[in-house]
Amino acid sequence: MADILIVDDERDIRELISDILKDEGYQTRLAANSDECLEAINRAPPALMILDIWLKDSRMDGIDILKTVRRDNPGVPVVIISGHGNIELAVAAIKQGAYDFIEKPFNIDQLLVVVARAMETSRLRRENVELKRKDVTAADLVGQSAAFRSLKSQLDKVTKSNGRVMLTGPSGAGKEVAARYIHSNSARASGPFVSVSAAMIEPERMEEVLFGRETPGRGVEKGLLELAHGGVVYLDEVADMPTVTQSKILRVLVDQTFTRVGSADRVRVDLRVISSTSRDLRQEIAAGRFRQELYDRLNVVPVHVPGLSERREDIPLLAQHFIETLHKTQGLPLRELSSEAEALLQTMPWPGNVRQLRNLVERVLILGESSDPITPRELQGESETGSEEGRLSLGGQIATLPLREAREVFEREYLLTQIQRFGGNISRTASFVGMERSALHRKLKSLGVVTGKGGKDEEE
């Protein structure tokens, strides 16, 4: 349950208010001065703050604290209390953003009414923020292959912890989707997900972009790390991060505090860090381009995100998922894939991985002039299918071979393609090509085809 922070220099008063609120079912925290107050807020922002405007032996008075809270935690309602109340003071507090004003000695019923209204305001603000935070890129994981199931199993395990995760895999494989899946299924799901493109941050602007700045004219401008407070910061392609940036990020990871540019106040952030790379960071470390200490901090839980070549069984499912998503979000035609198109997609090279597949599907839906199932010609293009429909273009090597040798080359490449298509599963490959499993084994052996680990004879 959200709590209430009570700030008063008089111990009896703050404990009395605390006891009254606890009797009503609220949780409370207590602070006697500005330092204790700000420390409590940095540790965890309360749902509501009850603040005495006069604080003895305190570095800041109530109005100064109110200004700070309104600046750094605008979602926290503040109720001002004071034994020296007057209309001018009340007006000043309200102008600075206080939710309400109560004069000592206060009436208990009045206090409870104000607190109940303020807590309802706080709840509505939190719900509004959570709804906005959930309006992010989808974190849907789609697939059924062995490689996909292994990935999802690892991701489900790391959602239960708060440890740092390093996602590795080729470009376009879906590392950000995996990061968003971790976030949306973790205890931080109601917090923000902030993506930081490491390669896009120029060293001279890095501090402002990440840490924010504070100027007399524009006030506080929060950086990306502060915007991610309470949630996840995703460091995309950390291998591209400048070395100067690496050392500054390392310091934040050590104590999770920093100062904004132009300010001396330290800002504490509560972050979970997820990073990604498509490069071998050990090679980058050996070449002096990446700091070993930063690698050790980020690589607590390494998770490999497989490319499409490792999960060809999932390609039809992914393509259909993209068709449905693009229909819902962009109004593009809701079409099906023909069986021939599915087979072609599973045999095509995908250097751009899932991102390339999505782009192809979007292009086909935009350019297509029919609601019929998608055909291979739409996927491949006229120049790749041959000059005459129904004919297969032969490569230079196979066209120069005698029939028997050409047949062996074709059979070898065809069967290897089908084995890759079905994730190495011999039973499914045999069923598709129309052979008995034992006959397929013999054929593969005669062609000198090694499937790796003997192939998988049964469904996984």
RADAGI-V524278 format. One line per field, one symbol per residue. ss: DSSP state (h for helix, s for strand, l for the rest). psi: psi as a letter, one per 20 degrees, with the letter a starting at -180 (. if undefined). burial: 1 if it has 24 or more other ideal C-beta (glycine too) atoms within 12 Angstrom, else 0. A space follows every 50 residues. Layout:
ss = ???
psi = ???
burial = ???
//
This chain:
ss = llssssslllhhhhhhhhhhhhhlllsssssllhhhhhhhhhhllllsss sslllllllllhhhhhhhhhhhllllssssssllllhhhhhhhhhlllls sssllllhhhhhhhhhhhhhhhhhhhhhhhhhhhlllllllllllhhhhh hhhhhhhhhlllllssssllllllhhhhhhhhhhllllllllssssshhh llhhhhhhhhhsssslllsssslhhhhllllssssslhhhllhhhhhhhh hhhhhlssslsllllssslllsssssslllhhhhhhlllllhhhhhhhll sssslllhhhlhhhhhhhhhhhhhhhhhhhllllllslhhhhhhhhhlll llhhhhhhhhhhhhhhhllllllslhhhhhlhhhhllllllllllhhhhl llhhhhhhhhhhhhhhhhhhhlllshhhhhhhhlllhhhhhhhhhhllll lllllsllll
psi = qqrpppopioggghhggggghhhjjqqqqqqiahghghghghgoprhqpo pphooqlqhqahggggggghghmiioqpppqqikqrhggggggghijqgr pppqpqpgggghggggghhgggghggggghghhimrpqkppprjrghghg ghgghhgihiajqqpopqrrpjikhhggghgggijrijhirqoopoohhi ophiigggggiarpqhhibpoqrhhhhjpicppoopmhhjpqhghghhhg hhhgikqrqqpjqippppqoqppprqqjrohhhhghijippghgghhhlg opppoqrhhilhhighggghghghghgghikqqnrrpqhhgggghiiqqm hjbhgggghggggghgiqjqjrqprhhhhhqhhiirhppiqppprgghii qrgghhgggggghghgghghhkkjohghggggikqqghhgggggghikpo iokjrohrq.
burial = 01111111110011011101100001011111110111011100111111 11111001011111111111111011111111001000100010011111 11110100001101110110110011001000100100101111111100 11011001100101111111111111111111111101001111110100 10000111111111000001011111111111111111111110110111 11100101111010101111111111111010011000011001101110 11111111111111111111111111000000101110001111111101 00111111011001100100001111111100000000000000000000 00000000101101111111111111111101100000011011000010 1000100000
//
